[in-house]
Amino acid sequence: MKRNIILILSILFFCNNLPGQQPRTHYVNPFLGTATLWDANDLGYTPTRRTWGAEVFPGASLPNAMVQVSPVTLFGSGSGYQYEDSVIYAFTHTNKGHWNLCHVPLLPVTGKVSPDNYQSPYTHSNESAHPGYYQVFLERYGINVELTSTLRCAYHKYTYKKGDHIQLLADLSKSNERVRDWHIEKTGKNVFTGFQETGEKIYFYAVSNYGISTVQSLGKDKNIVSLVDFVQDNAARPLELKIGFSFVSIENAKENLSKEIAGKSFAQIQTEAQETWEALLSKIDVSGGSEEQYETFYSSLYRSFLWPALRSDGNGEYVDVNGKVANNGFRYYTNPSFWDDYRNKLILLGILSPDVAADVINSITDKGEKKGFMPTFFHGDHASVFVAGTYLRGIRGFDIERAYRLILKNATIEGAEGRPYLNEYIRKGYISEMDIPHPKLETVAKAAVTKTQEYAYDDYAVALVAKALKDEKNHASLMERSKNYKNLFDPATGHMRPRLENGEWIKNFDPQVPYYEYMYREANGWQSTFFAPHDPEGLIGLYPDKKAFEDKLDSLFSIPWRGYEAHNLSVFIGQYCHGNQPDHNFPYLYYFVGKQEKSQAILDHIMNHFYRMGKEGLSLAGMDDAGEMSSWYVLNAIGLYTFSPADPEYIVSVPLFKKTTLWLGDDDNCTITKQNSGTKITSIISGGKKIDGYFITHNELKNNKDLIILTE
């Protein structure tokens, strides 16, 4: 009898810990990624400075919202928040995690403060966060801070000790960008308004549940802060601030506040935020994993949907790239982080939030038509990949003809806003590199190999759209150009190697030395050689045979990193760097030489070891880069990866979870089932039929509604 009771209790415990029995938001840890790696054994080198962590923020936001309200522990850091820091300077209202934004810093205070001494100590034992909510206790002031948000508004709740003088400090001279101008003033009995101008101008309209007595300045010259003094009525209620934001005007900020918060309570807004996140996160339901895997998965899925960010107001108005107020009937978003996000995250965005993906394309099309070229980011021209991958997956809601004209122009006409060195690329079939006798790790030149490879892939993406739109001439020429990556392959070294202007190989060449922007972008020869996602067979054909290619891959994953300390490069398997994006699809290349199980061993190692690193288990292998690192985990964990994101298909791997239900549109759920617990795939079945090879199309998943992965 006792044995039966124990068995029943065990079953109940197991059932209660299935992800289906808990809200998905329960598994999200917004602190995952906020800690910095310090251990040389993790990093692959001995750090001499604080490394770039994932650079993510723990504060409150909604999916792809305008507002991200979050603590700042250090201005000028990636996201403004570093887990190992011990003081908080302010709570800001925009964030990407990339050394920018962090607008409108506010801090509740009491007692005496000065412009250069107002930060408060805090501890993680008195700090908490979950989707749409953040809380911390400010030890210096004895104030408990709670934050939540809507799309365009923040809601602050500050609980003071009874009898304390209630004040708010606004340090509008600071953000993660250079502040050009700012203003704050009392404009009503319990209202203060203003703006902060950095690269863009953000307006705010704040309403308090306490009356405002004064808004005064403290300090002088450039070291000035503002102090909002509230009417002290000796009430025990918390100070609550409802703040609307707009990049258009104070009037629009007020209207946004009226539409999104109005008379709602903090608890109501917090609940609505959690429900919004739950609706999104539940579009992928996983089971048959561990608690730690659920937490890593849903934390990564959450992190994948914080950028790009909304920039249009509730009335549809936004400030366009020419600084003019416009309203074109769609939601206007920031540019994606194209150099990184095109690899996986923007496709994931299209799968789960197709309406947002469509409006992001509407936004970049609007910018492109007004500036003359489709927006680019760093290297490559990856708006083309985003447009192709989105359109070919059947997502509509944007004008494909207008978008195509722009990505075609980017591919054929050189301009200041388009592809650098495009004329040389078209003329020679590659971009040449400068001859620099003594380059350093941080040398900046043309990053010629990276540009050539990525332009070739972008040409392929444009060609796919050309074919879909029956533009046969451009399809043919761009497909031919997509092979240009081969022009930089050096058979003598087996690497992609830069050429000089005269066509000769650059002589000062060591494939193990990484460069910031010389020869390669944030990579070395090993981390760049295998990039041809549209043509893996063509890449393999550059080697004597498949065995030679496999041997080269073995070397990639086994030759030790030399211990170089270079920005953005961290956490290695041999020369493979998971802490940066350029080689994120390389583990899959073993598939093309018949060694899928070797790929799976690497994928499993990455998922099991590189997403909960450091002494706190809160570090990622490197920068999240606006969600790319997180999206890599999400897609690999469910066994579907965007090996070539421009193509409407996925390469199939062994999922972490026994069962996944993936939302692919209304009434279009696909169930992914893993049979057995091996790492070698023996068969892939969809719609009752065996799939040849390892790729499955988006339409097959959508129409067949199932995917069975058999392993041994």
N, C-alpha and C positions, 0 to 999 in steps of 0.2 A: 504493500500500500504506500509506504514511504517513498519507494522507488518510483511509483506511478505519479505521485504528487510532484516529485522533483522533475520528472519528465514533462508533465503538463506545464509546470512553471517555466521550464526551459523553452518549450514551444511558444508560450505566451511572450516570453522575453524576446525571442527571435522575431516573432511577428510584429511586436511593438517597435522593433528596430529596423524594419524594412522601410526603404525610402517612401513607399506608397502610403505608409501609416503616419508619416510626418510631412508637414509642408516642406516644399523644396527649399524655401527660405531658411528653414531650420539648419540646413547644412552649409549655408553660405557663411564664410568667415572673411569679412572685409579686411582683416589685418593680414591675410595671407598675401605675401609679396611686399609688405612694408618694411621688413627687416633687411639689413645689408649683410652680405657675406664678408667674412674676415679671414676664415681659415684657408691657408695656402693649399691644403689638401683638397678643399672644395673648388677653389678658384682656378687652380692650375698654375699659380704663381704666388710669390710673396708680396702682398700689397704694401705700398709705401704711402698710400692715402686711402681715404674712404672710397670704396668702389661704387660704381653705379649699381644700385640694386634694381629691383623691378620697377621702382619709381611709381608706385600706385598710392592712392589715398584711401583712408578708411571711412570718410564722411558719408553723408546722405545724398542720394541722387535718385532719379528715375531713369529708365532706359533712354539713352540718347537725348537727355534733357539739356536745357540751357544752364540750369543751376546745379552745381556740385558744392555743397556746403561742408567744409572739412577743416580740421585743425592745421595750423602751421607751426611746426617746431623749428624750422630753419628756412628763412627766405633765401631764395637762390638755389635751393635744392630741387631735384626733379619734380616732385609732387608737393613740396613744401613740408612733407611729413616723413620723418625717419624714426623707426621704432625704437632705436637705441637712445634717442634724445630724451632729455628729462624735463624740458620746459615747453610751454605753449605760448606763442606770441599773439595769436589771433585765430579767428575763424573766418575763412574766405569763401567766396561764392562761385568761383569757376575753377576747373581743374582738368588737365589732360594727363599730367605726369611727365612733362617734357620741358622743364625749365621755363615755363611760360605761365600766363594767366594768374590765378590766385588773386582775383579782384576783390576789392572792398573789404579790407581786414577790419573786423570788429572784435572787441573783447570786453566782457562785463568786468567791472572793477568796483572796488570800494576802498575808501581811505585815500592815503596820499600816493600819487603816482607821478612819474615824470616822463618826458618824451623818450628818454633812453633807458628807462628802467620800469617796465610795466609787465614783463613776462611772468608767468606763474609756473612753478613746479607742478608736476602731476605724476601719478603712478599708474601702471597698467592694471593694478588691482582695483582701481577706481575708474576704469575706462571700459566701455563696451560698445559694440556696434553690430547691427544686422541690416539687411537691405532696407533703405529708406529711413534709417535711424542711427544717430551717434550720440554717445553720452560720455562725459568726463567730469571729474571733480577737480576744480582749480584750488590747490592747497593754499596758495598765498592769500586768496580772497575768501576762502570758505564757500565758494559758489559751485553749485551743481549745474552743469550745462547739458541741455538736451537739444538736439537739432533734428529736424525733418524737413521735407521739401516736396514741392510739386514740380511740374515741368519748368516753370519760370519764376518760382517764388521759393523763399526760404522761411522757415518758421523756427524761431529761437525761443527757448524756454529756460530762464535762469532762476534758480531757487537760491535766494540769499538767506543768511541767518537773520532772524527777526531783529529789527532795529538797526541793521547796517544801512549805510548811505548808498543808495542805488544809483550807479553811474554806468556809462558805456563809453569806452575809448574807441575811437576810429582813427587808425593810422593810414590815411589815404595816400600818404607819400610813398607807401611801400606796396609792392606786389612781386611776382616773379619776373616782371618785365620792368623796363624803365618807365617811370610815371612822368608824363608830360604835364599834366594839369589835373586838378581835382577841386571839388567844392562840396560843402555840406552846410545845411542851414535848417532851422526850425521853420516850418511852413504851415503849421496848424497846432491846435491845442496839444495833440498827442502824435504829431507827424513831423518827421524830418526827411529831407530829400537831398539829392545831390548827384554827383557823377564822379567817375574816375576814368582818366584817359591814358591809355598806354598805346599799344599799336591800334587799338580800337577803343571806342568810348562806350562805357557801360553806365546806365542811369539806374537809380534806385529810388523807391518810394516806400518808406517804412512807417508803420503804424504800431504804436505801443498801447498796452493796456494801462499804463501810467501816464499822467500828464507830464509834459516836458517843460521844465522851467527855463533852461538855457542850453545853447550849444556854443561853447567857447573854445578858443585855441590855446594850447600850451606849447611853449618853446619859441624858437626863433630861427631865422634863416630857413634852411632846408629841413631842419629837425623839428617839425611841427606836427603835433597830433591834435585831434579834436576830442572834446569831452562833452558828452551829452548828459546833462544833469536832470534827473526826473523829480517830479513833485513827491516829496517824502510824506506819505500819508499814514505811515506806520502799519500798513496792512501786511498780513502774513502771506499774501498771494505771491506767486512767482512773477517776475518781469517777463512779459511775452512780447516778442517782436515779430510782426508779420511783414515781410519785405518782398515787394515785387521788383523785378528787374526787366530791363529792356536795353537793346543796343540802338534803339531809335530815339526815345524821348522819355522824360519823366511822366508825361501823360500816359504813354503806353505802359510804363511800369505800373502805374496806378490801375490802369484797366486790367492788366494781367493779374494783379493782386485781387481785384474785385471778382474776376471770373473764376480764379482757381482756389482762393481761400475764403474770401468774404467773411461770413460769420462762423466758419467751422472752427472747432477746437483743435488743439494740438493732437489729442488722441485720435480724432477723426482723420486728420491729415496723415498721421503716422500709419493708421490702419489702411487707408487708401493706398499709401505707398507700398506697403507690404503686399497688398492684394494685386497691385500692378506688377510687382516683381514675380509673384507666385504665378500669375497668368502667363508670363513669358517663360519662366524657368520650367513650368510643367509641360512645355512643348517638347521637351525631351525627358522621358521617364525611364530611369534605369533601375534594375534590380539584379540581385545575385552578385553583389560586391561587398566590400568591407565598409565599415563606418568611415574610415579614413579616406577610402576611394570616393564615397559619396560626397564627403566634404570637399575634397580636392576638385571633384568634377563640377559640383554646383557653384563653388567659389570661382572656378575658371569660367563657367558659363556666364555667371553674373558679371565678371570682369570684362567679358567680351562685348558687352552692350552698354558701355559708358561713353564711347566715342565712335563716330563723330557726334557733335553736339548741336542741338537746336539753336538757331539764331533768329528765327522769325517770331513775332509776337502773336498773341491770340487773335488779333484782327488781320493777320497775314502780312503785316508790314515787316520789312527788314532793310538793312543798309547793304547795298550791293558793293561790288568790288571797286566801283568808281566813287563810292561815298555818297550815293544818292539813295533816297528812300524809295523802295519799290514794293509792289504787291502783285505777284503773278499767280496767285491761287494755289501755291504749294507751300509746304513747310521747307524753310530754307535752313540748310545745315552747313557746318564748317566742312572744310576739306577733310577727307580721311587721311590717315597717315600712310600715304600710298606706297612708299617703298617697302613697308612691312605688311600692311593689312591686306594687300592684294593676294597674298599667298594663301590665305585661308579665311580670315575674319570677315572680309566683305562678302564672301560667298555664304558664310554662316549667317550673316546679317540678312541676306536675301532669302535664305531658307526660312528663318523664323520670323523675320519682320520685313516681308516683301514691300509693304507700303513705305517703310522708312528707306529701304534701299532705292526704291524708285525715286523718292524725293531727294535723296543724296545725288542721284544722277541728274535730276532736274536742276539741282543747285550747281553742280559743277558745269553743266551745260550752260546755265545762265552766266556763270563766271567766264567760261570759255568764249562765249559769243561777245561778251563785253570787253574782254582783254585780247581777243584774237586767237588764243590757243587754249586748249583744254589744260587745266591745272596739272602740273607735275610736282614731284616731291623727291628731293635728293637726286637719285640716279634712276634711270629708266623713265618710262612713260606709262605708268601702270593703270591710269584711268581706262586705258584700252582694254586691259585684262578684266577690270571690274565691269565695264559695259558689256563686253562679250560674254563673260561668265554669267551675268545677271540675265541678259536678254535670251541667251540660248537655253536657260533653265525655265523659260516660259514666263518670266516676270515682266509685267507691263506697267503702265502708269507713267511712262516717260516717252518722249519723242525720239525713237531710235534713229530716224533720219537725221535729225539735228545733231544728236550725239555722234553719229557716224561721220558726218562732215567734219567735225572737230578732231576726232581721233585720226582721221585720214589726213587732215592738214598737219597735225603734229608729226605724222609719219613721213610727210613728203616735203614740207617747207620748213626751213630753219628760221628761227626767230628767238628774240630775247626771252620770250615766255614759253618757248617750246623745248625741243630736244637740242642740247648743246652739241656742237660738232657733227650735226646731222649731214651736212654737205659732204664732209670727209667720209663719213660712214657710207653714204650712198655711192660715192665715187670709188672708194677703195674696197668696200666690203668690210671694213673694220675702222676703228679709231686708233690712231697711233699714239704712243706715249712719249713724253719728254725724256731726254737722256740726262738724268741727274746723277752725278758721280758718287755722291755720298748721301743717299736718302736716309731719313730718320723715320721712326714709326709714325710720327704725326705729319709727315710730309704731305702737302696738298698739291696735286697736279691734275691730270685729266681722269684718273681712275679708268684708263682706257679699256682694260679687259672687261671690267664690270659693265661699263656702258655698252660695249659691243654685244656682250651676251644678252643683256636685258633689252636692248633695242631689237635684237633678233627675236626674242620671245614676244615683245610688244608688236612687232610686225606680224607675227603669227596670229595674235589676238585680233588685230585689225582685219587680217585676211579672213578670219572666221565670220566676222560681221559682214564683210564684203560679200562673201559667199551667200550668207543668209538673205542679203538684200539684192542678190543677183547682179552684183558688180563684178563680172568675170575678169575684166582686165586688171583691176587692182588686186583682186584675189590672187591671180596668177603671179603678178610681180612681187607682191608681199610674201607669198609663200616661198618664192625663190630667195628673197632676202632673209627669210627666217633661218636659212642655213648659214648665215654669215658667221655664227659663232665658231664654225669650223676653221675659219681663216686665221684664228689665233691659236690653233692647236699645234704644239711643237712635238713631233714624234720622238725626238731625241730625249726629251725629259718626260713625256707623257702628261704634260700640263698645258693649260691655257697660259700662254706667255705673251707679253706685250711686244709689239713691233715698233720700231722707230719710224720716222716719216719716210725714210728711204726703203722701208719694207724689211730691213734686217731685224733679227731678234735682238731685243735689248740684252746687253751683255751682263749687267749687274743684276743677276737673277738668282734668287734663292727662294724656292717655293714655301719654305717654312717661316719666312719673315713676314709679319703682318704690316699693313700700312693703312693709314686712315683714309687717304685719297690719292694714292700713288699706285699705279698698276691696277689695284683693286680698291674697292670701297669697304673699309672696316673688315678686312679679310686678308688671307694670304693665298698663295697659289693652290694649296690643297683645298681650301674652303670655297674656291671659285671654279675649279676645273670641271666639276661635274654638273654645272648648271645648264641644262637643255631640257626642261620639263616637257616640251612639245615634241622632242625628237630623241628619246633615250636610245632607240635602236641606231640612229645616226651617230650618236655619241659613242656608243660601243664600237661601231664600225671604224672609228678612228684608231682603234688598237688592233694589234695583230690578230687576236681572236678573243672569244668570250673569257677564256681562262686568264688571259693577260689583263683584261678589264677587271675581273674578279680579284686578281692579285693586287691591282692598283687600289681597289676599294678596301681590301684587307689592310693595305698600308695606311690609307686614310684613317682608319679606325684603330690603328695600332702604333704608329710612329709617335713617340711621346712629344707633347708640347714642350718647347724649350724654356718655358717660364717667362715669356715676354709679358710685360704689363702694358696693355694697350686698351684704351677706352673702348668699351662695348664688347670686349672679348673676354669671356669667362666660362668656366666649366666645360671640360673637354672629355671626349672619348678619342684618344689619340690626337689627331689634328682636327677632328670634327668638333665644332663649337656650337653647343646648344644655347649658350648665352647670347647669341646674336642670330639674326634671321637668314643670312644668305645661303646656308647649307641645310635648311630645315627639311628639305625633301630628299636629301641624299641617302638616308637609311633605306629608302625603298628601292634603290637601284639594284640591289641583289635580286629582286624579283625578275629582272630582265636577263639574268644569267641562270635562272632556274634554281635560285637559292633563297626562296621566300623565308624560310625558317631563320636564316642569318639576319635578315631584316627584322624579323619579329623579336629576336633576342636583343637587338639594339633598341627597338621601340619600347620594349618592356623595361629595359634598364632606365631609359630616359623618364618614362612615366612614373616608375617606382622610386627614383632617386633624385630627380632634378626639380621637383615641384614642391617639396617640403623640406628645404635644406636649412642649414645653420643650427645654432644651439637651441633656438626657440621653435624650429620647424616652420618658420614664417618667411623663408627666403625662396625666391625662384632662382634659376640658373643665371638669369640676366634680366635686362629691361623687358618689361611686358610690352612696351611699344604700342600703347593704346589698345591692347587686347590681342595682339598677334600671338604672343607666347601662350596666353590662356586658350585661344581658339585652337592652337596646335594640339593641346591636351584634349580638349573637348572632342575634336574630330577623331583623333587616334583612339581615344577611350571607347568610342562607339564603333570603331572598326571601319570608318569611312574617311579617307583623306583626299584633299584636293591636290593631287600630285601635279596636275596642270590646271590651275583654277579657271583658265579661259574656256576649257572644255567642260561640257555639261555631264561630267562623269566623276567617279570616285574610285580610287584604288582601295581594295578591300584588305583589311588586316584582321588579326584576332582581337576581338574587343576585350576590354577589361571585365565587362559585365555579361552575365548569362543572358539577359534580355534587355532590349532597349526598344522603346516606342518613340518613334520620331515623327513629329508633326510636319507634314509637307503641304499644308493647305487644308481648308475646311473639308472634312470627310475624307481626308487623304493621309491617314496615319500609316506608317510603315513599321512593322515589327522586325527587329533584328535579333536573331537567336543564335547563340553560340552553343554548339554541341561538343561535349567533351572538354577537356582542359589542357589540350596540347598546344604547341606553338607552331606546328606545321599544318597548313590548310590542305585538306585532302579533297574538298569539294565545296562549291558555292552554288546554292540553289535559290532561285527566285521565281515565283509564279509557277512552281512545280517543275521547272526546267533547270537543268544544269547550265551554269554560266561558263563559257569558254574563257580561259584566262582569269585575270584578277580584277578587271574593271567592270563596274556596273554603271549604267547611265542614270541620270536623274529621273528620266521618264519611266525607266524600268522600276525603280523604287516606288515611284508615285502610282503607277498603274498596277503593278503586281502586289504591292502592299506587304511584301514580306521579303526577308533575306535570311537564309539559313547558312551558317558558316560551320562546316564540319572540320574538326581538327583531330590530330593524333599526337 
